[in-house]
Amino acid sequence: MRNKLDDTDYYAVSACSDLPRECHREDHVIQRGAAVGFGRWFFFPATEPALAFGRAARMSLDCTSGYGVYAAAHEIKFCERHGADECVLLVDITGGDLARREDEVEALKRFVQAVKEYPWSSMWRAPTGYLTELSGGRVVTTGSGSLPL
């Protein structure tokens, strides 16, 4: 896919027009989401954070190339021959770039809404309409609604 692999954990990044189904086994995990490419690849479990990341990265003075956001699958499989997990990224470029579409603003609003509801979380969590808080290390959904953007 013409992006660097030497500074990533990916064994390969490949174009794939038909992404595989999700799989969650001890020796094989496939997670679907979105990938952002602009000189190297970054995988996200959802489109919303991928769009926000791509848009923000392009605003950096250090990002001198264009960027693209594509549907993708992140696959980790244990390799008996090498005795280690190997990770590949499958990117659906035939589905087109998900960035800069008419519905991008709505996806970015969902991203901000999720950050507002889960300000402590480093993982993507879809917005629910209610604020959450951490109580004793556990997630607690409050009765307070979070007004949509």
SVG drawing of the C-alpha trace seen along z (x, -y; Angstrom):
<svg xmlns="http://www.w3.org/2000/svg" viewBox="-31 -24 43 48">
<polyline fill="none" stroke="black" stroke-width="0.4" points="0.0,0.0 3.1,-2.3 3.2,-3.4 6.2,-2.6 6.2,0.6 9.6,0.3 8.2,-1.8 5.0,0.3 4.2,3.7 2.6,4.7 4.0,7.7 2.1,6.4 -0.6,3.9 -2.6,5.1 -5.5,3.9 -8.6,6.0 -11.9,5.5 -13.8,8.0 -12.8,7.6 -12.9,10.8 -15.5,11.3 -14.5,10.5 -12.9,13.4 -11.9,13.7 -9.9,16.8 -6.9,17.3 -4.6,17.8 -6.4,15.6 -8.1,12.2 -9.7,10.1 -11.2,6.7 -12.9,4.5 -12.7,0.7 -11.0,-2.0 -7.4,-2.7 -5.8,-6.1 -2.9,-6.3 -0.6,-9.2 2.9,-7.9 2.2,-5.1 -1.0,-3.3 -3.0,-3.7 -5.9,-1.4 -9.0,-2.4 -11.9,-0.2 -14.4,-2.7 -14.7,-5.3 -15.4,-8.3 -11.9,-8.4 -10.2,-7.5 -11.8,-10.6 -10.9,-12.8 -7.3,-11.6 -6.9,-12.0 -8.4,-15.5 -6.2,-16.5 -3.0,-14.9 -3.5,-16.8 -3.6,-20.1 -0.1,-19.4 2.8,-21.1 4.6,-17.8 2.0,-16.0 3.1,-17.0 1.2,-14.4 -2.5,-13.8 -4.4,-11.3 -7.1,-8.8 -9.5,-7.0 -10.7,-3.5 -12.7,-0.6 -10.2,2.0 -9.5,5.2 -6.7,5.6 -5.6,9.2 -3.3,10.9 -2.5,14.6 0.0,16.8 2.6,18.1 3.8,21.6 6.9,21.2 8.1,18.0 6.7,18.7 5.1,15.3 2.0,13.3 2.0,11.6 -0.1,8.6 -1.5,7.5 -3.7,4.7 -6.3,5.3 -7.5,2.0 -10.6,1.7 -9.6,-1.0 -12.3,0.0 -15.0,-1.3 -13.5,-4.7 -12.1,-7.3 -14.4,-7.8 -13.0,-11.3 -14.3,-14.5 -17.8,-13.1 -21.0,-14.9 -21.6,-12.9 -18.2,-13.5 -19.4,-16.3 -22.0,-14.0 -19.3,-11.4 -17.0,-14.0 -20.0,-15.1 -20.4,-11.5 -16.7,-11.5 -16.9,-14.7 -20.1,-13.4 -18.3,-10.2 -15.4,-12.1 -17.8,-14.2 -19.5,-11.1 -16.3,-9.2 -13.6,-11.8 -11.5,-9.4 -11.4,-6.6 -8.6,-5.9 -10.7,-3.4 -13.5,-4.2 -16.9,-3.9 -20.0,-4.8 -22.1,-7.7 -25.1,-6.6 -26.7,-9.9 -25.6,-9.7 -22.6,-10.9 -20.4,-8.4 -17.9,-8.6 -15.4,-6.4 -16.2,-5.2 -13.7,-2.9 -12.2,-2.1 -15.6,-1.0 -17.6,-2.7 -20.8,-4.1 -23.5,-5.6 -25.0,-8.6 -28.6,-9.7 -27.4,-12.9 -28.1,-13.1 -25.5,-14.5 -27.1,-16.9 -26.1,-16.0 -24.0,-18.5"/>
</svg>
